[in-house]
Amino acid sequence: MSGKKTALIDADSIIFICLYSKKDLPPKSLEECKEAIDNMIFNILDITEATHYILALTVGKNFRYSIKEDYKGNRIAEKPSYFYECREYLLSEYKAQAHSDLEADDIINIYNKNIESSFICACDSDILEGLEGSHFNYKKFQWVITNEEQANYKFWTNMITGTHNGISGIKGKGIKYVEKLFSKMSQYGENYRDIVFNEYINHYGEYIGINEFASVYKCIKILDKFDKLEIKEPIKFDGSLYIKNNVKEERTEEW
């Protein structure tokens, strides 16, 4: 289809953004939460001028939990009110994609590698800054362009400093340490992987260092292929779902 533009939306964060009420305001009702979700998705698709979309959700615990016990151990266990109802709403009404072995990050990246003229919509820095391409930040409603070098720098920085998913990287090593470490790269003709791998060996010793490097890598690497994920056709966006869910029939007066 000529002019086809597919928005690949990480819907995990949309749920949290739309469900939390502003300070000093009463909690939202379920209908208000659904309406907020509808509005946000409609605005994303409208502003990006998308013709089609795929929504992705994280459902269940994926393979990373079996690799690192502390994976997402820093996350608050309690979900906001209507979390599960709204997740089901996205699955049923918007046909959001989910896979028990994958996170939403993985799904949208895999789709991005398989669908031409597609772009990622998210607000997570690990996606926006860690994946090469032109992405839409739906929290700030602005485009972010990340090249290959920037994506590599972000990933290998996370390998040392850790991530917000509870992965610690090399303990005690922060961003300043990484900047100094990577600044020497061109001098010795090394690449990011070699430098980071050696840091793990130097810090933990050879045996533990190799295993720690491998487990952290597997946990923070966003997949770009997965044979068990069925690539489905993107859904056409014409505003009809938004209208169906939000426009009430006009009341006719009885004479």
C-alpha angles and dihedrals in degrees: 000000000000114000094013113161119181122200113208104202127198096215097184094086093042089066093054094043092051099040101052114086122222118260115282092014123113117256116276121253120237091256091051090051092051091047091051090051092049091050094049095048092045091051092049093051094041097048094044090046090231118176095192138019147197121199120203129200136185109235120176129347115311129210094279093074090064091053101049123026091203094053106138088347089140094061121107107252096210113087123211119262113284092015095135094040091053093045089053088047090057091047094049104033101033097028090233115194121240136168127189092226096047142062123225088255090061094046096052092045092051090049089048090057092049105041123066119224092020128137135190124246115198144120100219113110091215087064101035095045099024101054123065116240146056109306136180118232102210094190093059094024093229138116122254122199116201122183127205094263093051091048092051092047091051094048097048091043088056089050088065105030097037129229140263087259090080095263107140102199109192106350116240095016114116138178095281090055090050093049091053092044096050094043088072094052098096091048093063100032092241129141130227094259095054093047094049093044091053090048090057091049092048093048103041104020125252103290099041092035094057092047094045092048091051096047095047090047092053092048099051100033110103107220120241096187137030121167095209094058112096111220106222129194114270116253117250115243115218101142094251095120091050091049092047093052100041113026112084121208112260113254114243118212119236115234 
